Amino acid sequence: MIRSRLCDLVGIKYPIIQAGMGPFSNNNLCVAAANAGVLGLLSTSGVFDKEIQPWIYKAFVETAGANFDDDIATVMEKVLKRTTNLVKDKGGIFGINVMVSAEVLKYSHVIIDTAIRVREENPDMKKHFKVIFTSAGDPLGWKDKIKGAGFTWMHVVPSVKGALRCKKAGVDVIVASGHEGGFHTSWEPVHSMILLPAVVETASDKETLVVGAGGFCDGKTLAAALVMGADGAQMGTRFLATQESDFHQIWKEGVVAAGDRATLVARGFVGPARWLKTPRSTEHAKNTLQKSPGVFLGTPDDFTTMDMSLIKFEIESIKAVFEGNKEKALMAAGEAAQRIKDMPKVNDMVQEIVRETEAILRDVPKLLA
Ligand SMILES: Cc1cc2nc3c(=O)[nH]c(=O)nc-3n(C[C@H](O)[C@H](O)[C@H](O)COP(=O)(O)O)c2cc1C
């Protein structure tokens, strides 16, 4: 049986994190993942944008047992209670993924404050809702709030510099996210094969765990993460293409159909983003090259300096996904899409990943003979 420090820290069976994935919701996917024995993460980016992208809010509340008229705090309270109810029989463990980048910081505070309050008011929730996972921003300054409330705190970084910042901030689990990962990716293209061992060497110790993200999608890649010294792997694209995933069918099918060299990088809402390669995303990449070349040069830009027509294009294209319009849709996914050929049930998939990882790890010592 594979077991790592990650399992012991949060009480999961297998050292796998189902990544939080926006923008719509992965409320049902999180339940299925938690019940399959891995850490399920609720994405919360779907509640950011009721005014500008109401279709995203609508999709989120529909899978949260909430109403369109509810405010963010009420929606969060409902989704946390719903998730707890649906995982408690199987002892599932879950958390929330909250982006803390400058563009969305005011919402991050509402979400995290609500999570802390609701968990305090519902002591039963403490057995299941154990993790706050922050992303896309600076970890410094969040420790007292998150750890003070008794959560395990995870934060995702794209660099060794980011990992050192996490150490300073007091993060429990650093998730090193390589450039091959789906959707939000880093300004500089450092991939998991380099990033993960570098972050392990820099940051892994008695207090701090390290998990790999970006390209992990099966037993081979999970075994590699563990052999590289990580405490587990976070998987996004792999969980996206599952039966229980809340993603639109055209998005899931897009991942399964993706072949060799199936993704590209272009501007996304909070920085560079990795999309499935389609005529629409190719057009977006060409526009990015003209209007926001820093994405390809590793030079960050933001809403004060960039051409907002890129964001407008993304918003229209995400709406097209919601409407099932394949031609206009932009669908994010990681390079792992080219290795994903099926759309299994989450539990079957987790069991297969675990079986394959165990078989590989059992054979590793033979390499020394
Ligand atoms: C469709 C999609 C949406 C994502 N949305 C978010 C998000 O809202 N916030 C975030 O921190 N990461 C997001 N990610 C990144 C994942 O959390 C994870 O780090 C990444 O998928 C790992 O790489 P992989 O796709 O190769 O497994 C998203 C990834 C995908 C594929």
The ligand as an SDF file (V2000), in Angstrom:
LIG
                    3D

 31 33  0  0  0  0  0  0  0  0999 V2000
   -9.5160   23.3840  -16.3300 C   0  0  0  0  0  0  0  0  0  0  0  0
   -8.5820   23.7700  -15.2480 C   0  0  0  0  0  0  0  0  0  0  0  0
   -8.9470   24.7860  -14.3860 C   0  0  0  0  0  0  0  0  0  0  0  0
   -8.0800   25.1900  -13.3710 C   0  0  0  0  0  0  0  0  0  0  0  0
   -8.4600   26.1890  -12.5260 N   0  0  0  0  0  0  0  0  0  0  0  0
   -7.6590   26.5420  -11.4890 C   0  0  0  0  0  0  0  0  0  0  0  0
   -8.0880   27.5250  -10.5510 C   0  0  0  0  0  0  0  0  0  0  0  0
   -9.1710   28.0930  -10.6470 O   0  0  0  0  0  0  0  0  0  0  0  0
   -7.2360   27.8270   -9.5330 N   0  0  0  0  0  0  0  0  0  0  0  0
   -6.0170   27.2150   -9.4030 C   0  0  0  0  0  0  0  0  0  0  0  0
   -5.2960   27.5060   -8.4600 O   0  0  0  0  0  0  0  0  0  0  0  0
   -5.5890   26.2990  -10.2970 N   0  0  0  0  0  0  0  0  0  0  0  0
   -6.3860   25.9460  -11.3200 C   0  0  0  0  0  0  0  0  0  0  0  0
   -5.9820   24.9770  -12.2030 N   0  0  0  0  0  0  0  0  0  0  0  0
   -4.6640   24.3300  -12.0070 C   0  0  0  0  0  0  0  0  0  0  0  0
   -4.8460   23.0520  -11.1720 C   0  0  0  0  0  0  0  0  0  0  0  0
   -5.1970   23.3950   -9.8650 O   0  0  0  0  0  0  0  0  0  0  0  0
   -3.5850   22.1630  -11.1490 C   0  0  0  0  0  0  0  0  0  0  0  0
   -2.5220   22.8080  -10.5150 O   0  0  0  0  0  0  0  0  0  0  0  0
   -3.1600   21.7120  -12.5320 C   0  0  0  0  0  0  0  0  0  0  0  0
   -4.2730   21.2330  -13.2330 O   0  0  0  0  0  0  0  0  0  0  0  0
   -2.1260   20.6100  -12.4170 C   0  0  0  0  0  0  0  0  0  0  0  0
   -1.6610   20.2120  -13.6720 O   0  0  0  0  0  0  0  0  0  0  0  0
   -2.3240   19.0320  -14.5630 P   0  0  0  0  0  0  0  0  0  0  0  0
   -3.4650   19.6960  -15.2540 O   0  0  0  0  0  0  0  0  0  0  0  0
   -1.2300   18.6420  -15.4610 O   0  0  0  0  0  0  0  0  0  0  0  0
   -2.7530   17.9620  -13.6240 O   0  0  0  0  0  0  0  0  0  0  0  0
   -6.8310   24.5560  -13.2260 C   0  0  0  0  0  0  0  0  0  0  0  0
   -6.4900   23.5120  -14.0920 C   0  0  0  0  0  0  0  0  0  0  0  0
   -7.3400   23.1090  -15.0900 C   0  0  0  0  0  0  0  0  0  0  0  0
   -6.9540   21.9810  -15.9960 C   0  0  0  0  0  0  0  0  0  0  0  0
  1  2  1  0
  2  3  1  0
  2 30  2  0
  3  4  2  0
  4  5  1  0
  4 28  1  0
  5  6  2  0
  6  7  1  0
  6 13  1  0
  7  8  2  0
  7  9  1  0
  9 10  1  0
 10 11  2  0
 10 12  1  0
 12 13  2  0
 13 14  1  0
 14 15  1  0
 14 28  1  0
 15 16  1  0
 16 17  1  0
 16 18  1  0
 18 19  1  0
 18 20  1  0
 20 21  1  0
 20 22  1  0
 22 23  1  0
 23 24  1  0
 24 25  2  0
 24 26  1  0
 24 27  1  0
 28 29  2  0
 29 30  1  0
 30 31  1  0
M  END
$$$$
